[in-house]
């Protein structure tokens, strides 16, 4: 499960000027998420509902590789396509 640090590429950050010009929402710079993150819940009457808990935005690294930024509340995770051959622990 351990991966060497040099296997990770540097993620390109938007310049501070661009970030300050856009309205901010939950870690996305104001844009709508590509995916919404929903949590199944129940209302007071016991009916099934979906509660919005976050979003996932598609980004591109400096090397041109796509990845996603997943925000759930104050938690932010980076999501990468699994290009590795073999099992989970290899």
GROMACS elastic network, one bead per residue, 0.5 to 0.9 nm:
[ bonds ]
;  ai    aj funct       b0    kb
    1    88     6  0.70733   500
    1    90     6  0.61904   500
    2    89     6  0.79448   500
    2    90     6  0.83140   500
    3     6     6  0.84773   500
    3     7     6  0.69919   500
    3     8     6  0.85398   500
    4     7     6  0.56065   500
    4     8     6  0.77129   500
    5     8     6  0.57446   500
    5     9     6  0.87395   500
    6     9     6  0.73577   500
    8    11     6  0.89886   500
    9    61     6  0.77720   500
    9    62     6  0.81363   500
    9    63     6  0.76245   500
   10    61     6  0.70262   500
   10    62     6  0.68272   500
   10    63     6  0.81247   500
   11    60     6  0.78998   500
   11    62     6  0.61094   500
   11    63     6  0.84276   500
   12    59     6  0.89428   500
   12    60     6  0.74918   500
   12    61     6  0.52567   500
   12    62     6  0.51335   500
   12    63     6  0.86905   500
   13    16     6  0.85097   500
   13    61     6  0.85446   500
   13    62     6  0.88045   500
   14    17     6  0.82578   500
   14    18     6  0.66282   500
   14    19     6  0.66345   500
   15    18     6  0.55281   500
   15    19     6  0.65316   500
   15    20     6  0.89163   500
   16    19     6  0.50821   500
   16    20     6  0.61799   500
   16    21     6  0.87471   500
   17    20     6  0.53285   500
   17    21     6  0.64607   500
   18    21     6  0.52833   500
   18    22     6  0.66022   500
   18    29     6  0.89726   500
   19    22     6  0.55141   500
   19    23     6  0.80431   500
   19    24     6  0.80208   500
   19    29     6  0.62367   500
   20    23     6  0.74855   500
   20    24     6  0.82719   500
   20    29     6  0.85517   500
   22    29     6  0.59863   500
   22    30     6  0.61709   500
   22    31     6  0.85696   500
   23    29     6  0.62418   500
   23    31     6  0.83269   500
   24    27     6  0.70751   500
   24    28     6  0.67394   500
   24    31     6  0.81264   500
   25    28     6  0.57879   500
   25    29     6  0.59517   500
   25    31     6  0.75128   500
   25    32     6  0.87455   500
   26    29     6  0.76068   500
   26    30     6  0.76015   500
   26    54     6  0.79038   500
   26    55     6  0.82376   500
   26    71     6  0.70807   500
   26    72     6  0.86400   500
   26    73     6  0.77983   500
   26    74     6  0.82360   500
   27    30     6  0.79014   500
   27    69     6  0.85889   500
   27    70     6  0.89546   500
   27    71     6  0.69127   500
   27    74     6  0.87836   500
   27    76     6  0.79694   500
   28    31     6  0.59599   500
   28    32     6  0.77097   500
   28    33     6  0.74996   500
   28    55     6  0.87387   500
   28    56     6  0.86274   500
   28    57     6  0.70918   500
   28    69     6  0.82870   500
   28    71     6  0.85047   500
   31    57     6  0.85516   500
   32    35     6  0.86006   500
   32    55     6  0.83478   500
   32    57     6  0.79107   500
   33    36     6  0.63755   500
   33    54     6  0.87139   500
   33    55     6  0.53654   500
   33    56     6  0.53921   500
   33    58     6  0.79925   500
   34    55     6  0.73609   500
   34    56     6  0.58463   500
   34    57     6  0.51013   500
   34    58     6  0.65018   500
   35    54     6  0.87630   500
   35    55     6  0.55998   500
   35    57     6  0.67647   500
   35    58     6  0.87867   500
   35    70     6  0.89702   500
   36    52     6  0.71461   500
   36    53     6  0.79835   500
   36    54     6  0.61081   500
   36    56     6  0.63425   500
   37    51     6  0.85443   500
   37    52     6  0.60698   500
   37    53     6  0.57013   500
   37    55     6  0.51322   500
   37    56     6  0.73086   500
   37    70     6  0.86461   500
   37    71     6  0.85026   500
   37    72     6  0.75483   500
   38    50     6  0.58841   500
   38    51     6  0.54171   500
   38    53     6  0.56069   500
   38    54     6  0.70841   500
   38    55     6  0.85282   500
   39    49     6  0.83969   500
   39    50     6  0.55131   500
   39    51     6  0.50736   500
   39    52     6  0.64032   500
   39    53     6  0.65568   500
   40    48     6  0.70532   500
   40    49     6  0.59601   500
   40    51     6  0.63156   500
   41    46     6  0.89489   500
   41    47     6  0.83415   500
   41    48     6  0.59046   500
   41    49     6  0.51234   500
   41    50     6  0.57084   500
   41    51     6  0.64719   500
   42    45     6  0.76681   500
   42    46     6  0.52408   500
   42    47     6  0.53071   500
   42    49     6  0.54191   500
   42    50     6  0.79887   500
   43    46     6  0.52383   500
   43    47     6  0.54753   500
   43    48     6  0.66962   500
   43    49     6  0.66070   500
   44    47     6  0.74737   500
   46    49     6  0.89927   500
   52    55     6  0.83665   500
   53    71     6  0.84167   500
   53    72     6  0.56985   500
   53    73     6  0.65107   500
   54    70     6  0.74952   500
   54    71     6  0.53245   500
   54    73     6  0.62794   500
   55    69     6  0.82427   500
   55    70     6  0.59335   500
   55    71     6  0.54863   500
   55    72     6  0.67691   500
   56    68     6  0.62076   500
   56    69     6  0.54343   500
   56    71     6  0.62590   500
   56    72     6  0.87647   500
   57    67     6  0.84390   500
   57    68     6  0.53504   500
   57    69     6  0.52306   500
   57    70     6  0.66421   500
   57    71     6  0.85875   500
   58    66     6  0.69238   500
   58    67     6  0.59178   500
   58    69     6  0.65800   500
   59    65     6  0.84343   500
   59    66     6  0.57927   500
   59    67     6  0.54380   500
   59    68     6  0.56892   500
   59    69     6  0.71810   500
   60    63     6  0.78723   500
   60    64     6  0.56544   500
   60    65     6  0.54785   500
   60    67     6  0.61245   500
   60    68     6  0.82981   500
   61    64     6  0.51705   500
   61    65     6  0.52565   500
   61    66     6  0.63397   500
   61    67     6  0.73388   500
   62    65     6  0.74569   500
   66    80     6  0.74725   500
   66    81     6  0.79877   500
   67    78     6  0.70316   500
   67    79     6  0.57158   500
   67    81     6  0.69848   500
   68    77     6  0.82701   500
   68    78     6  0.57477   500
   68    80     6  0.66098   500
   69    76     6  0.68875   500
   69    77     6  0.58761   500
   69    79     6  0.62382   500
   70    75     6  0.80497   500
   70    76     6  0.56223   500
   70    77     6  0.50390   500
   70    78     6  0.61297   500
   70    79     6  0.69837   500
   71    74     6  0.69551   500
   71    75     6  0.56813   500
   71    77     6  0.65075   500
   71    78     6  0.89255   500
   72    75     6  0.52074   500
   72    76     6  0.65810   500
   72    77     6  0.85320   500
   73    76     6  0.80392   500
   80    83     6  0.87082   500
   81    84     6  0.89353   500
   82    85     6  0.84995   500
   84    87     6  0.83496   500
   84    88     6  0.88057   500
   84    90     6  0.82828   500
   85    90     6  0.80739   500
   86    89     6  0.82239   500
   86    90     6  0.62004   500
   87    90     6  0.55308   500
